[in-house]
């Protein structure tokens, strides 16, 4: 996946006053599943020349001849957009109008810090609230959990919420419920970290909902192959995204990338050179902070690796 960012673009005006507001619950190829104001799911095609809709989009739509079908006539302006690079390294929208990004890690196998940092930077660049959830807590003994908490301590120190959960023992699920209310959140993470199990624990009637939506789309069950939005019982929305093997950021200017590492911010603008990339330049305030222990050396190295990766795609 890729970057979460603010996106400003003019809304397209509908040419028919019969259009009504709706929320895109999922997008499957040429079909969008739109929730009407009544709460009913509607299978919608999208009018020509409109942007491709994604989960979380607010739209205007018109009813069709069938009560369960319609046509999207306008895609309303997105407050935020989650994008990922396509094969040509261009951003492809995945979900819209998010204000919280929940990065799910598995207690086993060990997480990869570089990928976690890429998720966190993506959230920061859009202004979303990042949350870290370590799932499958029941697989850890006390000593293993202590070691893992030590590895993740840097993230708590820089202000990120860090939760430990288990769907088997229900540990941490109440804390996660509170964290999700009343946000529009997306669960992201690698395949196998237990996101689907978490969604099942957070959305008690999940199977009933999925079955009802599948009847409307006529496409079978797509919960693991397409992003899907669910309303939480206690308030808030939760988007379940497909698991990934890796996570990539779309290219961004180095100045913007550095601001995505929140602990760098007090030092930005204090380097000897105004265009410092915080790699090996002399007089770099960020590198000095890392040497002094004010910034994690691992986080700095992960940032530098991202700069090098993005420079290869320029």
C-alpha atoms as one frame of an Amber mdcrd trajectory, in Angstrom:
protein
   0.000   0.000   0.000   1.034   3.617  -0.086   0.566   7.085   1.223  -2.339
   8.615   3.058  -2.695  12.245   2.166  -5.014  15.212   2.010  -6.633  15.430
  -1.392  -8.348  18.526  -2.740 -10.228  18.296  -5.982 -13.383  19.905  -7.282
 -16.562  17.917  -6.888 -18.447  17.149 -10.073 -21.920  18.609 -10.123 -24.804
  16.250 -10.575 -27.100  17.096 -13.453 -30.221  15.546 -11.928 -31.949  16.736
  -8.772 -33.113  13.185  -8.058 -29.637  12.229  -6.809 -29.327  11.384  -3.111
 -26.321  11.000  -0.783 -24.690   7.651  -0.098 -21.591   6.018   1.371 -19.438
   3.539  -0.561 -19.105   0.382   1.552 -16.946  -1.453  -0.987 -15.811  -1.282
  -4.600 -15.630  -4.350  -6.845 -14.328  -3.601 -10.327 -17.166  -1.822 -12.135
 -19.558  -2.102  -9.205 -19.761  -0.068  -5.996 -21.791  -1.101  -2.992 -23.428
   2.121  -1.759 -25.281   2.561   1.528 -28.349   4.735   1.101 -29.544   7.147
   3.784 -32.095   4.485   4.756 -29.228   2.102   5.535 -30.028  -0.185   2.609
 -27.121  -1.379   0.443 -27.461  -0.510  -3.239 -25.492  -2.035  -6.116 -24.328
   0.932  -8.209 -22.535   1.500 -11.471 -20.585   4.749 -11.855 -21.460   7.341
 -14.465 -18.873   7.814 -17.193 -16.092  10.361 -16.685 -16.317  10.176 -12.897
 -13.341   9.184 -10.708 -13.067   5.546  -9.655 -14.851   5.183  -6.321 -13.214
   3.585  -3.286 -14.370   2.343   0.099 -15.322   5.305   2.305 -16.261   7.648
  -0.536 -19.231   9.956  -0.075 -21.248  10.035  -3.278 -24.484  11.146  -4.865
 -26.479   8.433  -6.616 -29.746   7.932  -8.477 -32.064   4.938  -8.097 -32.404
   2.595 -11.050 -35.367   0.592 -12.272 -34.517  -2.123  -9.722 -34.923  -1.151
  -6.059 -31.460  -2.540  -5.240 -29.620  -0.907  -8.147 -28.562   2.622  -8.973
 -26.021   4.900 -10.651 -23.402   7.099  -8.970 -23.689  10.611 -10.411 -21.076
  12.426  -8.350 -18.113  11.620  -6.116 -17.902  14.198  -3.336 -14.622  15.782
  -2.302 -12.426  13.453  -0.257 -10.995  14.721   3.007  -8.222  12.131   2.934
  -7.221   9.304   0.626  -5.204   6.159   1.170  -3.211   5.398  -1.972  -0.716
   2.744  -2.956   1.732   2.698  -5.863   0.639   0.856  -8.972   3.028  -0.922
 -11.334   4.077   2.440 -12.756   4.654   3.873  -9.261   1.637   6.139  -9.556
  -0.788   6.479  -6.687  -3.910   4.299  -6.806  -6.672   5.165  -4.308  -7.661
   2.398  -1.883  -9.909   4.060   0.728 -11.173   7.558   1.493 -12.201   9.828
   4.357 -10.181   8.131   7.081  -9.054   9.803  10.294  -7.338   6.870  12.015
  -4.954   4.191  10.760  -4.650   1.020  12.851  -1.483  -0.902  12.013  -1.908
  -4.527  13.084   1.187  -6.575  13.877   1.303 -10.224  14.883   3.096 -11.161
  18.090   4.710 -13.957  16.053   6.582 -13.860  13.748   8.540 -10.770  14.722
   7.508  -7.526  13.042   9.688  -5.669  10.540  10.388  -2.106  11.828  10.876
  -0.640   8.371   7.391  -1.610   7.248   5.828  -0.382  10.485   7.524   2.978
   9.990   6.235   3.195   6.418   2.676   2.712   7.671   3.159   5.339  10.379
   4.646   7.847   7.951   1.725   7.289   5.582  -0.713   8.123   8.379   1.284
  11.162   9.499   1.454  12.617   5.999  -2.324  12.723   5.864  -2.850  13.967
   9.401  -4.518  10.743  10.590  -4.081   9.277  14.048  -1.783   6.235  13.908
  -2.425   3.344  16.296  -0.287   0.219  16.713  -2.006  -3.043  17.644  -0.010
  -6.173  18.471  -2.402  -9.060  17.955  -2.257 -12.756  18.985  -1.050 -11.845
  22.461  -1.979 -15.342  23.645   1.019 -16.748  21.731   3.483 -14.886  23.963
   4.778 -15.850  27.369   5.663 -13.113  29.876   9.330 -12.969  28.859   8.551
 -12.767  25.127   5.998 -10.021  25.695   8.511  -8.054  27.763  11.090  -8.238
  24.965   8.536  -7.168  22.380   7.370  -4.249  24.520  10.991  -3.110  24.834
  11.367  -3.139  21.048   8.183  -1.112  20.656   8.879   1.287  23.535  10.247
   3.932  21.158   6.808   4.238  19.554   5.125   4.892  22.886   7.838   7.449
  23.679   7.069   9.437  20.534   3.351   9.420  21.317   1.760   6.508  19.494
  -0.989   4.439  21.095   0.217   0.851  21.500  -2.334  -1.877  22.238  -1.955
  -5.632  22.766  -4.904  -7.838  21.782  -6.010 -11.437  21.540  -9.259 -12.579
  19.964  -8.821 -15.941  21.662  -8.662 -14.585  25.227 -10.373 -11.219  24.416
  -7.481  -9.362  26.113  -7.234  -5.757  24.936 -10.439  -5.789  22.896 -12.209
  -3.301  25.188  -9.282  -0.897  24.829  -9.414  -1.300  21.053 -13.170  -0.647
  21.057 -12.569   2.619  22.912  -9.786   3.602  20.522 -11.979   3.098  17.472
 -14.941   5.092  18.784 -16.008   7.428  17.121 -13.424   7.444  14.288 -13.420
   6.168  10.743 -10.512   3.750  10.987  -8.812   1.347   8.639  -7.075  -1.857
   9.697  -3.864  -2.385   7.748  -1.138  -4.975   7.997   0.451  -8.041   6.516
  -1.506 -11.157   5.662  -1.778 -13.479   8.639  -1.690 -10.899  11.441  -5.310
 -11.654  12.380  -7.138  -8.610  11.018 -10.148 -10.674   9.956 -10.388 -12.189
  13.443 -10.260  -8.703  14.973 -13.040  -7.501  12.664 -15.100 -10.532  13.670
 -14.620  -9.679  17.345 -15.414  -5.979  16.827 -18.442  -6.530  14.557 -20.551
  -9.215  16.328 -22.983  -9.832  13.435 -20.248  -9.843  10.790 -21.345 -13.050
   9.052 -24.924 -11.800   8.760 -23.763  -8.496   7.299 -21.378 -10.104   4.835
 -24.047 -12.523   3.684 -26.576  -9.722   3.141 -24.103  -7.619   1.180 -23.072
 -10.598  -0.939 -26.705 -11.091  -1.956 -26.885  -7.490  -3.145 -23.656  -7.579
  -5.138 -24.146 -11.080  -6.482 -20.376 -11.455  -6.363 -19.904 -13.854  -3.463
 -17.886 -13.024  -0.363 -15.092 -10.523  -0.889 -14.097  -9.686   2.668 -10.435
 -10.585   2.076 -10.085  -9.319  -1.486 -11.601  -5.838  -1.272 -11.688  -3.121
   1.367 -14.999  -3.245   3.226 -16.566  -0.673   5.579 -18.533  -1.741   8.655
 -20.407   0.372  11.189 -19.341  -0.414  14.748 -22.066  -1.067  17.348 -20.768
   1.631  19.724 -20.159   4.247  17.046 -17.530   4.783  14.394 -16.692   3.035
  11.154 -14.119   0.338  10.543 -12.603  -0.474   7.153 -11.013  -3.887   6.788
  -8.352  -3.861   4.063  -6.833  -6.886   2.331  -3.612  -8.193   3.849  -0.383
  -7.418   2.013   3.071  -8.966   1.803   4.744  -5.561   1.982   3.825  -1.903
   2.170   5.295   0.849  -0.010   4.933   4.602   0.072   4.191   6.623  -3.011
   7.056   9.025  -3.788   6.926  12.280  -1.816   9.411  15.182  -1.520  12.166
  14.521   1.031  10.992  17.477   3.148   7.528  15.930   3.420   8.959  12.487
   4.158  11.050  13.859   7.037   7.957  15.437   8.595   6.344  12.008   8.547
   8.820  11.004  11.274   7.249  12.995  14.106  10.296  13.067  16.387  12.348
  14.714  13.602  10.132  17.789  13.525  11.784  19.812  16.332  15.103  19.555
  14.457  13.926  20.279  10.926  15.081  23.676   9.702  18.068  23.690  12.087
  20.564  21.919   9.828  23.554  23.765   8.363  22.145  23.420   4.850  18.550
  24.374   4.083  18.178  21.457   1.660  19.662  18.857   4.016  18.377  15.353
   3.327  19.571  14.057   6.730  21.760  11.387   5.164  25.488  12.156   5.525
  25.495  15.950   5.274  27.694  17.843   7.766  25.923  19.935  10.366  22.714
  17.884  10.214  20.573  18.523  13.300  18.613  15.291  12.838  21.743  13.128
  12.715  23.129  14.972  15.754  19.903  14.249  17.655  20.271  10.550  16.815
  23.869  10.542  18.078  22.697  12.186  21.309  19.949   9.577  21.774  17.065
  12.016  21.280  16.063  10.158  18.093  16.105   6.390  17.609  19.004   5.336
  15.394  16.767   2.601  13.929  14.117   5.151  12.960  16.750   7.375  11.347
  18.104   4.435   9.361  14.597   3.519   8.232  14.066   7.111   7.082  17.370
   7.098   5.195  16.459   3.812   3.499  13.187   5.392   2.349  15.023   8.407
   0.928  17.339   6.117  -1.039  14.421   4.030  -2.317  12.458   7.057  -3.467
  15.499   8.640  -5.135  15.779   5.553  -7.350  12.240   6.188  -8.630  12.723
   9.869  -9.420
